Amino acid sequence: MREITQTKDLDRIIELAKHVRDNEKPNALLEAVSEYDFYQFYLMRDNEMIEFSYTVADGVYYFLNKVNLTNKGHDFLDTFEDKNDYENIKKFAKDKGKRLADLPLDIAFKIGTKWLENQMGI
């Protein structure tokens, strides 16, 4: 079980975004989301990657309502879901003296986009 913190977890954000895209219908209801995962969803929402409203039960479990991945959320997954690309993006950031997971989410996304643009010759 993960310790409950307000810590960004880029790997978990990618997993949760994939779950929503691959397993949930539009305007989905996600039940009994842990505090840890809720914080990751909150970060995605704050970065306009996902939309939802929520309620809390027993101060521990979050119920997310009307969950939808936004276009930016789909672009985020297009950038990070391929494991080889993700590893190369992390290396790209490291070569610049930064650890990708320690960067603000929007900056990590921009770095990933820049790496993909470089790969495509754009």
C-alpha angles and dihedrals in degrees: 000000000000122000112250109247139142091247125135112239109191094188091053092046089056091048093049094047089050090050092053093046096045103035111026132077120226112285090020127181114226111197130208097002111182122242089248093054092041089060090053090049089048091054090049090050091047087054092048094246095120139021126214146132122218150198129202128228122200089347088277111070125058124207111205116206130197092010114188132166109228127220088262088053090054090049089050090054092045086056101045112022097084105085094213092050090046092052091048091049090052089050090048090055092044090052086057090053097258136107107230094218091056095055124092110272094246092051092048088052091049091050090050091049091048091051091051091047089052090050091051094045093242 
